Amino acid sequence: MKNIDELTKKIIAFRDARDWKQFHNPKDVAISLNLEAAEVLEHFQWKSKEEIEKYVETNKVEIGEELADVLCWVLLMSHDLKIDILEALGKKILKNEEKYPVEKVKGKHTKYNKL
C-alpha cells in the first residue's frame, strides 16, 4: 500500500466487512485513537534514556504496530468526518512555521505564546 487513499480504503473495507461502522461514532473513534496512543506510551513508561534506546532496538515491531493502530484511527476518523488529512497536515505545518519561526525557537522548547 503506497498512499493514504489506498490505506484508508483498506481500513474501511476491513471495518465494513465486520459491520463495525455502527460502533464508529466520532466520540468512540476519538477514544480509541487516544487508547492506542496510550499503548505507544506504555513502551516508554518508567524507562531511562539508556533503557529506551536498548528497548527500541529489540521492540521496533511492537512499537510499529501501536503506531499503525494510531494511524488507522486517524485515517478512519478523517474519512468519516470528510477531512482531507493530508491537506489538514499541510495547513498545520504552515501554521506551525508561522507560530514557531526558526530565528525565535531554534534549540528551544518554549511554547509559541511564551516567546
N, C-alpha and C positions, 0 to 999 in steps of 0.2 A: 504494500500500500504506500503510495507515493505522496498523496496530498490530503489536505484537510477534508475535502468533499468526499473522497473515497473512504477515509476513516469514518466520517460521520455516517455515510450510507451503511457501512458495515455494522456500526453500533446500533443504528435504527433497525436494521434487519434482524439483528440479534434480539433486540427488545421486542420487536413486533412478532417474531416467531414464538415468543413465550407469552404474548398477551400481557405485557407488563406496563404498557403505556398508561393504563388505567391507574397505576400507582405513582406515576411520574408527574405530579403537580410541582410547580416551581419551589414551594416550600420544602417538600421532601427531597427533591433533587439537590437543592442547596444544602440541606442537612447531610445528604450522602457525600457531597463534594467535601464538606468540612470533615466528616468522619474519615474519609480516605486521606485527606491532608494530615490529619492527626496520626494516621498509620505511618506516614512518611516520618513524622516527628519521632515516633517511637524508636526508630532505628538509631537515633542520635541521643536520645534522653540518657542522662547520667553518665555520659562518656566524655573523657577529656579529649583535647585536640589530638593527642597521640593515639588514643584508643579509636577515635573516629577514623583517622587515616588508615589504620590497620583494618578496621571493621569494613570500611568501604571496599577495600581490595578484595575481601572474601565474600561480600554480600551484595555485589552490584546487581545481580539478577533480581533478588528480592526487593531491593530499593527501586529498581526499574519497574517492577510490577506495580508497586504502590504509586509511583509517578504516573504510570499508564492508567491506573484507576482514576487518578485525579483528572488527567486529560480526558478520559472517557466522559466523566460527568460534566466537564466544561463544554465539551463538544455537544453532548446531549442537551444541556441547558441552553446553549446558544442556538441550537437548531430549533428547539421547542419555542423559544422566545423570539425567533426570527431575527437574531442578531448575527451579523457577519463578523465572526470573531477575529478574522484577520484584519478587517477594516478597523474594528474597535481597537485592536492591539496597535495598529499603525498610528491611529489618532492618539492613543495613550502614550506611546513613545514620544511623539511630538510634544504633547502636553508636558511630559516629564522633562524633556530637553529645555523647555521654557522655564519650568519651576526650578530646575537644578542646572543652571549654567555652569559649564566646566570651570570658568575662572573663579566662581564663588565656592564650589563644592569639592573640587579635586582633592582627594585624600581625606575628606571629612564625611562624617555620617550624620551631620546636622539636618534636621527636618527643614523643608523649604520655608516654613513660616517663622523660623528662628535664625535665618541667615542675616 
